[in-house]
Amino acid sequence: MTVLEKGTIAIHTENIFPIIKKSLYSDHEVFFRELISNAVDAISKLKMVSLSGEINGELGDPEIVISVDKDKKTLSISDNGIGMTADEIKKYINQVAFSSAEEFIEKYKSASDNQIIGHFGLGFYSSFMVASQVEIDTLSYQQGAQAVHWTCDGSPEFQLEDSSRTTRGTTIILTLPDEEKEYLETPRLQQLIKTYCDFMPVPIKLDGEVVNRQKALWRESPSNLKDEDYLELYRYLYPFQDEPLLWVHLKTDYPFLVNGILYFPKLRPDVDVSKGNIKLFCNQVFVSDHCEEIIPKFLLPMRGILDSPDIPLNVSRSALQMDRTVRKIADFIAKKVGDRLKALYNENRQEYIRCWKDLGTFVKFGCLNDDKFKKQVEDLVIYRTTADLSPAQPDTPAVEVQGEEGDAWKEVQSDSNTEGPSYTTLDEYLQRNQARHENRVFYCTDEVSQATYVQLHKSQGLEVLFMDSFIDPHFISFLEREHQDVKFSRVDAEIDEKLLDKDKSTEIVDPTTNKTRGEQIKELFQNALNKPKLNIRTEALKGEDAKATPPAMVLLPEFLRRLRDMNALVAQENVEFPEEHILLVNTAHPLIQNLAQMTQGNIIQPGDAQSPSAELAEQICRHVYDLALMAQKGFDADGMKSFVERSNDVLTNLTQKAFGS
Ligand SMILES: Nc1ncnc2c1ncn2[C@@H]1O[C@H](COP(=O)(O)OP(=O)(O)OP(=O)(O)O)[C@@H](O)[C@H]1O
């Protein structure tokens, strides 16, 4: 073998390699991605040269082969690409690669390495992060080319000599010191291929088997893809997860190049919505699992792949966030997501409703965070409602329409018959209820604990919207800012006039005192509860069956509740239920009427010696109050104790009465 050249690499920093090693300490494995990328590039270059007619004869199937020699402690990466001549090695390796190494060090000496996404495009010299010696054995595609062998042991000195290689292409041989011997193990190498090179367009072989998937679905035209293709990729990327709700295929080449597929996952309660789940690629090469700086915040829970060579990757994360192209790409993604939602809303409302439970949070968060996105989707925000909006069933059977299989008319029919709760937009709600309660929206934040209130509204034909996600309190404030004249009130905040039977509550019952039944009951409760800050109101609630209305309700005015919620948020803990709430006692309810009867002409005064029935009445008043309170707040330990004790007392009293004792 003739030594062609011995020399010193033209760099100015002495001992460049220890510095490379140190500055990339946490990211050693990226050398693998860099070398495989070079191999893929060499194969694509060969294809291009061949297309230009410069090569005669067969190219053979492109492939990259990874092999390990444990005795020699070497890891080799071979490609059958374009190869290099001695001159090219001198130019591209000795000069280009190493001057970029120097540039890298200058740039990142001071920066903490984890600020840079995936240390992408470090190039050939990154092999010195792991190898004590690097060799290149290569034969150029050019006719009559001489194979060459380059060796460098990590010092700036190298050796270049002739090689006996006879096949076109390049092999990079890394000799690994003991501390890097993990890269001699098959499972570790498999994992690296899967992580970084899974979607690279050339087969990568390890131990004779192709390990990578190659096909990058996002580079294909959406018109050639079926739903199943997208689902298959999702299952592959996120195994053992629920199926995604829908997806958006991103594809543009102007003014920037972006390809990708983003999926809306089913939002599980344990999903961390502040953490990005989208995988960032650059020309099918994996870069990072973390692209929080690129994806609009409200879309972070989306999953999938974003592939763009136009995202600057070797700048700090903060610079990335400020980058104009990155900002434009973020806008582009948000717009595409908005378009997709709009299309689904218009084309398949049932499916949109099915997805809404999970999509709703994205969309609302997006409206709060991004004005452009808000404008795009504000008409698509829907709410579950107590109104029954299912299409009326026709009185006469539908006219038989003869149609082919899959006939559009038939599909529409089956679509509209889908059962389930009804959904409405805010505009539709306001329009529908304009005559009864203009610009007023009744809503419920907890279907279970507010069930009584919802039922009361429903039975009087008042429509209630369910706004029960964690984002809804913020969203309600946002809606009130957007629609200045619209007021939102929770079903337990105040009682609408429509729910009250004014005639019944003014009925006079006691001719001697001239007190209405309402006044009498109010006094009864005031004395029994003895809570000066509590505002007791007596009203007759409307309802065909008085028993179906609640005997009493605790109301907390909307502004007081919001104030309390805000304080709780600031204090990060539960704040006491305000004492200044309202107890609405329903004089139409038989229980309350019985109470009035029991104490007629015998109003209990605190401190009075009480008759047994007056005592029972007092107990029941407290009980009615507790039951009403329960819907608003749970009990603390003391409250629970006295509630249970009193329940037992009341029951004992009642059973005694039943025996006539
Ligand atoms: N396997 C290979 N086959 C043929 N040429 C190669 C191979 N590996 C490296 N080269 C040559 O060496 C050059 C320098 O490689 P290096 O990886 O440092 O930078 P790069 O690939 O040009 O850019 P990047 O910084 O994006 O990796 C390449 O441009 C290429 O010409």
The ligand as an ORCA input file, in Angstrom:
! r2SCAN-3c Opt
* xyz 0 1
  N     -20.413      7.916      2.963
  C     -19.961      8.916      2.181
  N     -19.888      8.748      0.844
  C     -19.476      9.733      0.035
  N     -19.095     10.955      0.481
  C     -19.140     11.190      1.808
  C     -19.592     10.193      2.733
  N     -19.499     10.710      3.961
  C     -19.066     11.980      3.826
  N     -18.852     12.278      2.547
  C     -18.371     13.543      1.981
  O     -17.834     14.326      3.028
  C     -18.494     15.569      3.088
  C     -18.485     16.103      4.500
  O     -19.369     15.340      5.288
  P     -20.040     15.933      6.558
  O     -20.922     14.885      7.121
  O     -19.019     16.460      7.457
  O     -20.865     17.156      6.051
  P     -22.118     17.195      5.090
  O     -22.730     15.854      4.963
  O     -21.709     17.878      3.813
  O     -23.077     18.178      5.843
  P     -23.827     17.942      7.204
  O     -23.154     18.882      8.143
  O     -25.213     18.266      6.904
  O     -23.647     16.498      7.575
  C     -19.831     15.318      2.498
  O     -20.408     16.494      1.962
  C     -19.519     14.335      1.396
  O     -19.061     14.997      0.247
*
